Amino acid sequence: QMASIPRQWTEQETEQFVVFMEELVVEGKRADAGQFKPGVFQKLADKMNEKFSGCGLTVKHIRNKHKRLKEKYMFVAEMLGCSGFGWNSEKMCVEVDSKQVLEAWGKV
């Protein structure tokens, strides 16, 4: 059996996905442990397929994307907690003061 190729998300899809997730959090769709309540991933898939007709996103795609974004978020939060790192809100990325800071962080 062939390994499934990860779906390539467009920038627009990713941005919209984050917006939808934030809306669901505001609506109280998250359980106590920070996990989404049952049916939320299906709801996200429906919203995405409605917004981007023919994108064919499944609940599995949504779960995987959520997991990857969560990992990236943890990674960024960890970096921003260290001195020498900053957030560039215009470019929406982490900036580092120097190559030395980055190398030292990489060794940890």
N, C-alpha and C positions, 0 to 999 in steps of 0.2 A: 504494500500500500504506500502510495506517495505521500510525503509530508505535505501538509497544506501550506501554501504560500501565504504569508501574512498580507492582509489587505493593505494597499497603499491608500492612506487617507489624504484628501486635499487639505490645504490650509483652511479653506472656508468651512469644510466639514468639521475639522477639529475645533475651530473657534465656535461654531454653532453648537457642537456637542457640549463644550464647556458651559456655554450660556444655558442650555437646557438642563444640565446637571445642577447648576447654581439655582435655577428656578425651582427644581424639585426639592433641593435642600431647604429653600425658603418656604416652600409649601409643606414642609415637615415630613417629607418622604423618607427621612433617614431614621433608623432605629438607634437605640441608646449607644451601642458600641461603634457608632460611626459607619455601620454597614447600611446599604440601602435596603429598604423593605422589599418583600417579595413582589414581583410584578413590575418593579421600577425599570429594570433593564429592558423588559418588553415594551414598556411605555416609551423609553428613550429610542428604541429601535423604530417604533411607530412614528414618533415625532420626526426622526431623521429621514425616514423614508417618505414622509409627507413633504418635508422641506426640500429634499433632494430626490425628486421622483426618479425612480429607476436606479437608485444607488445600491439597492439590494442588501442593505445591512441586516444582519441577523442578530439575535440576542447574544450569540457567541462572539461576534465581532465587537459588540458593545461592551461585553464583559472584559475582553482582552484589552480594548482601548482604555477602559477605566483603570485596569490594573497597571498598564504602562504609564498612564498619566500620573497615577498615584506614586509609582516608583520614581518618576522624574521629579515630582513635587517634593518628595522626601529628600532626594538628592540635592535639590536646589536649596531647600530649607536648611539642610545640614551645612552647605557651603556658606550661606548667608549668616549663619551663626558663628562663623570663624572670622577673625579680623583679616582685612586685606581683600575681602570680597564685597561687592556692592551690586545693587539691582539697577539696571538701566531701563526705566519705564517706557522710554521712547522706542528702544529696540526690543523690549521685552526679553532681556537676557541678563545673565550674570556677568559682571565685569570683575576682573581681578587686577590688583594694583601692579603686580610684577610677576615675571616668569618664576622667580624664586618662591613666591607665595604658593603658586599653583603646584610647583614641583614638590614642595614640602607637604602640601595637602594630599598630593598623589601618593606619597610614601606612607601616609597614615592609612 
